Amino acid sequence: SKGVWRWETLTEWRAVSREAREKGGEIHLGFLFGFMVEKGSEYEAGDPRRKYKYRVVLRGNDIRDQSFEVALFQEMATTPTNLEASRFCDLLGMLPGNATEGRDVEQAYLLADLKGPATYIVLPTELWDDGMHRMNKPVVLLEKALYGHPHAGAYWHEHCAEIMRACGFALFSDNWPCCYWHEKTNTMLIVYVDDMKMSGPKECLAGHWENIAKYGKGIRLSLIHISEP
């Protein structure tokens, strides 16, 4: 589970939902589903770049409350960065002595804690053990902002903003969401979902990536090749 859910919380939905109703509390029930895709299908058979990947996501259109009614969520806007900001970042990277680099944040949403009412999840049956098959709707407690949850993107952006502040970046402008500026090094960083693009003095970029990995506490960054603007 990689800390996404806690196996030690395994229980039956009827038990936790009954307790929540009796105490007047609110909990949520979500359903996970898995799917497998083939990446690199354009390559020849046997090529290491051709492989299958199995993913598990939350069915965000079917989340229930303790009474098995449709759960209601407050609107949490996650405005992505805009094209104007991206072009400005490219322009900054073209100035003498500057460069532009990109990184992909691996499994970005899973870095953020899930907030709000406790959310229990039903795992795909292929992940069940023999004991779970003998239970009535076995569930475990979801800990991280798994993709598919209505607020997963918002929780990731909140978490990302905390990392940026720790690294000395500040929000560039209220009109350019998910764009950050480092005053001391004149470096710009933009975040689009789980992709990051940074422009600034060549000698400063590596240090900024190292700080993001350091303060990100487990964040993994993989190189993105950026084409010439």
Phi, psi and chi 1 to 4 in degrees:
 res  aa     phi    psi   chi1   chi2   chi3   chi4
   1 SER       -  -16.7   69.3      -      -      -
   2 LYS    53.7   32.6  -62.1 -178.2  179.0 -180.0
   3 GLY    80.2    3.4      -      -      -      -
   4 VAL   -71.4  -39.1  179.8      -      -      -
   5 TRP  -136.0  164.2   58.8   79.8      -      -
   6 ARG  -110.2  113.4  -70.2  168.2   49.2 -165.2
   7 TRP   -62.2  -31.7  -78.1  111.3      -      -
   8 GLU   -68.8   -9.9   62.1  -90.5   23.0      -
   9 THR   -93.4    7.6   63.0      -      -      -
  10 LEU   -54.7  125.6  177.8   63.5      -      -
  11 THR  -157.0 -176.0 -176.0      -      -      -
  12 GLU   -99.1  142.0  -67.1 -175.5  -16.2      -
  13 TRP   -59.1  -38.5  169.6 -112.1      -      -
  14 ARG   -63.1  -29.4   59.2 -174.9  176.5 -175.9
  15 ALA   -72.7  -49.6      -      -      -      -
  16 VAL   -72.5  -33.5  -69.1      -      -      -
  17 SER   -70.2  -37.4   60.5      -      -      -
  18 ARG   -64.3  -43.9 -176.8 -170.0  -52.4  117.1
  19 GLU   -61.7  -41.3 -179.0 -179.2    4.5      -
  20 ALA   -65.1  -41.6      -      -      -      -
  21 ARG   -66.2  -39.7  -69.1 -167.0  -58.9  -89.4
  22 GLU   -67.0  -32.9  -69.2  174.7   -9.6      -
  23 LYS   -92.9   -2.6  -66.5 -177.6  177.2 -179.7
  24 GLY    72.6   23.9      -      -      -      -
  25 GLY   -94.9  175.6      -      -      -      -
  26 GLU  -123.2  128.0 -179.6 -177.2    4.1      -
  27 ILE  -135.3  163.2   60.9  173.4      -      -
  28 HIS  -121.7  154.3  -70.8  166.8      -      -
  29 LEU  -124.0  126.1  172.0   67.2      -      -
  30 GLY  -124.0  162.3      -      -      -      -
  31 PHE  -123.0  128.1  -57.8   86.8      -      -
  32 LEU   -96.3  149.5  -90.9   57.5      -      -
  33 PHE  -139.6  147.9   69.0   92.6      -      -
  34 GLY  -109.1  150.9      -      -      -      -
  35 PHE  -147.5  151.0   62.6   94.2      -      -
  36 MET  -116.7  136.1 -175.3  172.9  -70.3      -
  37 VAL  -127.7  156.3  -62.9      -      -      -
  38 GLU  -103.7  121.9 -176.9 -178.3   17.8      -
  39 LYS  -100.4  140.7  -64.4 -166.4   66.7  175.3
  40 GLY    76.5   30.4      -      -      -      -
  41 SER   -64.8  -16.2   58.5      -      -      -
  42 GLU   -75.8  -12.0   67.3  -86.4   17.3      -
  43 TYR   -88.2  162.1  -60.4  112.8      -      -
  44 GLU   -66.5  152.3  -64.7  -69.1  -24.8      -
  45 ALA   -59.3  135.2      -      -      -      -
  46 GLY    94.9  -14.1      -      -      -      -
  47 ASP   -69.2  129.6 -168.7  -57.7      -      -
  48 PRO   -61.8  -18.3   20.9  -32.6      -      -
  49 ARG   -78.5   -9.3  -68.1  171.1  -67.7 -179.0
  50 ARG  -101.5  114.3 -175.7  172.6 -179.1  172.2
  51 LYS  -154.9  161.8   54.0 -171.0  174.5 -178.6
  52 TYR   -97.4  141.6  -71.4   96.0      -      -
  53 LYS  -129.0  131.3  -60.5 -164.6   75.7  171.4
  54 TYR  -105.1  129.1  175.9   77.8      -      -
  55 ARG  -125.0  149.4  -60.0 -178.3 -177.1  -84.0
  56 VAL  -123.3  128.3  175.9      -      -      -
  57 VAL  -132.8  165.4  -62.0      -      -      -
  58 LEU   -91.8  137.3 -178.2   68.6      -      -
  59 ARG   -80.7   88.5 -158.5  164.9   70.8 -153.4
  60 GLY   -68.3  -15.2      -      -      -      -
  61 ASN   -89.7    5.4   64.8  -27.0      -      -
  62 ASP  -143.7   68.8 -172.3   19.2      -      -
  63 ILE  -111.5  130.2  -61.0  179.1      -      -
  64 ARG  -111.9  159.8  -56.5  -74.1  171.2  159.3
  65 ASP   -99.0 -171.4   65.1   11.3      -      -
  66 GLN   -63.0  -19.6   65.7  -79.2   -6.8      -
  67 SER  -100.3   10.0  -60.2      -      -      -
  68 PHE    63.9   24.4 -148.4   71.1      -      -
  69 GLU   -88.8  161.0  -60.2  -69.0  -22.3      -
  70 VAL   -61.8  125.2  174.5      -      -      -
  71 ALA   -72.5  140.2      -      -      -      -
  72 LEU  -103.4  139.8  -58.5  178.0      -      -
  73 PHE  -124.5  141.0  -67.6   88.4      -      -
  74 GLN   -73.2  148.1  -72.4 -173.5  -29.8      -
  75 GLU   -69.9  126.7 -170.0   68.4   27.2      -
  76 MET  -124.8  103.5  -67.2 -177.0   67.1      -
  77 ALA   -72.9  137.5      -      -      -      -
  78 THR  -126.3   89.0   54.4      -      -      -
  79 THR   -83.4  120.3  -53.6      -      -      -
  80 PRO   -74.9  165.0   28.6  -34.9      -      -
  81 THR   -63.8  155.4 -173.2      -      -      -
  82 ASN  -105.4  169.3   53.8   45.7      -      -
  83 LEU   -63.6  -34.8 -175.7   58.4      -      -
  84 GLU   -60.4  -44.6 -176.9 -178.2   24.9      -
  85 ALA   -65.7  -40.1      -      -      -      -
  86 SER   -63.1  -40.1 -178.4      -      -      -
  87 ARG   -68.9  -37.0  -73.2  175.2  172.2  171.1
  88 PHE   -63.4  -39.7 -175.8   86.0      -      -
  89 CYS   -62.6  -41.5 -170.5      -      -      -
  90 ASP   -62.4  -42.3  -67.5  -24.5      -      -
  91 LEU   -62.5  -42.3  176.2   62.4      -      -
  92 LEU   -60.4  -38.2 -177.9   64.3      -      -
  93 GLY   -70.2  -15.9      -      -      -      -
  94 MET   -89.6   -8.5  -62.5  173.3   66.6      -
  95 LEU   -67.7  153.3  -63.7  178.9      -      -
  96 PRO   -54.5  130.1  -26.5   35.6      -      -
  97 GLY    84.3   -4.2      -      -      -      -
  98 ASN  -102.6  168.8  -76.3    7.0      -      -
  99 ALA  -153.6  165.4      -      -      -      -
 100 THR  -124.8  131.3  -61.2      -      -      -
 101 GLU  -132.4  155.0  -64.0 -179.9   -1.8      -
 102 GLY  -130.1  151.3      -      -      -      -
 103 ARG  -139.5  145.5  -63.9  -68.4 -171.6  -85.8
 104 ASP  -101.1  130.6  172.9   70.3      -      -
 105 VAL   -88.8  109.9 -176.9      -      -      -
 106 GLU   -70.1  128.8  -60.8  178.9   16.7      -
 107 GLN    49.8   52.4  -60.9 -179.3  -32.6      -
 108 ALA   -57.4  -47.8      -      -      -      -
 109 TYR   -60.8  -30.9  -75.2    8.1      -      -
 110 LEU   -73.8   -5.7  -57.7 -174.4      -      -
 111 LEU   -79.8  -20.9  -62.4  169.6      -      -
 112 ALA   -95.7  138.2      -      -      -      -
 113 ASP   -73.2  145.2  -67.5  -29.1      -      -
 114 LEU   -82.5  128.4 -175.2   65.7      -      -
 115 LYS  -108.7 -179.6  -57.1  173.8 -175.6  178.4
 116 GLY    85.2 -162.8      -      -      -      -
 117 PRO   -58.5  146.6  -21.5   32.2      -      -
 118 ALA   -55.6  132.7      -      -      -      -
 119 THR  -116.7  117.4  -60.5      -      -      -
 120 TYR   -97.4  146.0  -71.4   85.0      -      -
 121 ILE  -128.1  145.5   50.0  174.2      -      -
 122 VAL   -94.7  118.8  178.1      -      -      -
 123 LEU   -77.5  157.0  -59.4  175.6      -      -
 124 PRO   -58.0  142.0  -22.4   33.4      -      -
 125 THR   -60.3  -24.4   53.3      -      -      -
 126 GLU   -69.0  -11.7   60.1  -96.8   30.4      -
 127 LEU   -99.6   -1.0  -59.9 -178.9      -      -
 128 TRP   -77.7  146.3  -68.6   19.4      -      -
 129 ASP   -97.8  180.0   58.6   22.6      -      -
 130 ASP   -60.2  -38.2  -68.3  -20.8      -      -
 131 GLY   -64.4  -37.1      -      -      -      -
 132 MET   -67.9  -31.8  -65.2  173.6   70.1      -
 133 HIS   -67.7  -17.9  -79.0  -77.4      -      -
 134 ARG   -94.4    0.7  -66.8 -169.5  -67.9  -90.2
 135 MET   -98.3  161.9  -60.6  172.5   66.3      -
 136 ASN   -95.6  107.7 -178.0  -78.5      -      -
 137 LYS    47.9   70.5 -161.1 -175.8  -70.7  -67.3
 138 PRO   -67.4  139.6   25.7  -33.5      -      -
 139 VAL  -136.5  157.0  -66.2      -      -      -
 140 VAL  -131.3  161.0  -70.4      -      -      -
 141 LEU   -84.2  126.7 -174.2   63.4      -      -
 142 LEU   -80.4  130.4 -176.5   62.5      -      -
 143 GLU  -105.6  -31.4  -65.0  -81.2  -60.8      -
 144 LYS  -113.9  163.3  -63.4  -64.2 -177.3  179.1
 145 ALA   -79.0   74.1      -      -      -      -
 146 LEU   -64.2  140.5 -173.0   63.1      -      -
 147 TYR   -55.7  134.5 -175.5   83.1      -      -
 148 GLY   111.4  -26.1      -      -      -      -
 149 HIS   -68.4  137.7 -170.1  -79.3      -      -
 150 PRO   -54.9  -27.2  -26.3   34.5      -      -
 151 HIS  -109.7   10.2  -69.9  166.8      -      -
 152 ALA   -59.3  -45.3      -      -      -      -
 153 GLY   -62.9  -40.1      -      -      -      -
 154 ALA   -66.0  -41.3      -      -      -      -
 155 TYR   -66.3  -37.1  -66.5  147.7      -      -
 156 TRP   -65.9  -42.4  154.5 -118.1      -      -
 157 HIS   -66.7  -35.7  -78.3  -60.3      -      -
 158 GLU   -63.0  -44.3  -71.4  177.9    0.4      -
 159 HIS   -64.5  -42.2 -179.0   70.4      -      -
 160 CYS   -62.9  -41.1 -176.5      -      -      -
 161 ALA   -62.1  -37.3      -      -      -      -
 162 GLU   -63.9  -40.6  -67.7  176.0    1.2      -
 163 ILE   -64.0  -43.9  -63.4  173.3      -      -
 164 MET   -62.1  -42.4  -65.3  -56.1  108.3      -
 165 ARG   -62.8  -40.4  -74.4 -167.1  -68.5  -90.7
 166 ALA   -64.1  -28.0      -      -      -      -
 167 CYS   -89.6    3.1  -65.7      -      -      -
 168 GLY    92.1    7.4      -      -      -      -
 169 PHE   -90.7  147.6  -75.7   88.1      -      -
 170 ALA  -125.0  155.4      -      -      -      -
 171 LEU   -58.5  129.1 -167.3   64.2      -      -
 172 PHE   -65.0  -48.2 -168.0   93.9      -      -
 173 SER  -163.6  150.4  166.5      -      -      -
 174 ASP   -65.1  -24.0  -68.8  -23.7      -      -
 175 ASN   -83.8  -13.2  -63.3  -36.8      -      -
 176 TRP  -120.3   85.8  -75.7    2.5      -      -
 177 PRO   -66.3  151.7   24.4  -33.5      -      -
 178 CYS    63.1   24.4  -58.0      -      -      -
 179 CYS  -119.4  132.5  -60.5      -      -      -
 180 TYR  -128.3  152.2  -58.8   91.7      -      -
 181 TRP  -131.5  133.3  179.5 -103.4      -      -
 182 HIS  -104.1  108.8 -164.1  -80.3      -      -
 183 GLU   -64.6  -40.3 -172.4   66.9   29.5      -
 184 LYS   -68.1  -32.9  -70.3 -176.0  178.5  179.5
 185 THR  -112.4    3.8   61.3      -      -      -
 186 ASN    51.8   51.0  -67.5  -34.3      -      -
 187 THR  -117.3  137.4  -58.8      -      -      -
 188 MET  -111.8  139.8 -177.6  179.1 -176.6      -
 189 LEU  -132.3  130.6  173.8   70.3      -      -
 190 ILE  -120.4  146.9   65.3  174.3      -      -
 191 VAL  -122.5  124.1 -178.9      -      -      -
 192 TYR  -123.1  101.9 -175.5   79.4      -      -
 193 VAL    57.2 -101.5 -170.9      -      -      -
 194 ASP  -115.4   16.1   57.6   -4.8      -      -
 195 ASP  -110.0  140.2  -68.3  -26.4      -      -
 196 MET  -122.6  140.3  -65.5 -177.9  175.7      -
 197 LYS  -129.6  131.3 -178.9  163.9   66.0  172.9
 198 MET  -128.0  134.8 -174.8 -171.8  -60.9      -
 199 SER  -131.1  138.7  -67.6      -      -      -
 200 GLY   167.7 -169.3      -      -      -      -
 201 PRO   -55.7  133.4  -25.1   35.1      -      -
 202 LYS   -53.8  -40.0  -67.2  179.4 -179.4  179.4
 203 GLU   -73.3   -9.7   66.0  -85.3   10.5      -
 204 CYS  -100.3  -20.8  -62.2      -      -      -
 205 LEU   -63.3  -45.1  -59.2 -172.6      -      -
 206 ALA   -59.7  -41.2      -      -      -      -
 207 GLY   -64.4  -37.8      -      -      -      -
 208 HIS   -65.9  -42.6  -73.9  -46.7      -      -
 209 TRP   -61.9  -39.3  -68.7  125.3      -      -
 210 GLU   -63.8  -40.5  -70.2  175.1    1.9      -
 211 ASN   -66.7  -38.6  -77.7  -24.1      -      -
 212 ILE   -63.2  -42.6  -68.6  172.6      -      -
 213 ALA   -65.7  -35.3      -      -      -      -
 214 LYS   -69.7  -52.3  173.5 -176.3  175.9 -177.8
 215 TYR   -80.7  -13.5  -69.5  104.4      -      -
 216 GLY   -74.1  -12.1      -      -      -      -
 217 LYS    49.8   68.8  -62.1  178.6 -179.1  178.3
 218 GLY   105.9   -4.9      -      -      -      -
 219 ILE   -65.7  136.9 -166.4  171.5      -      -
 220 ARG  -117.8  126.5  -62.6 -165.3  -53.7  -85.4
 221 LEU  -113.5  130.4  -56.5  172.6      -      -
 222 SER  -117.3  146.3   55.4      -      -      -
 223 LEU   -66.4  137.7 -179.9   65.8      -      -
 224 ILE  -115.5  128.7  -63.6  176.5      -      -
 225 HIS   -84.0  120.4  -65.4  -75.8      -      -
 226 ILE  -101.4  127.4  -62.7  179.5      -      -
 227 SER   -72.5  158.7  -57.9      -      -      -
 228 GLU   -63.1  133.6  -69.6  -68.5  -26.6      -
 229 PRO   -68.2      -   21.9  -29.0      -      -
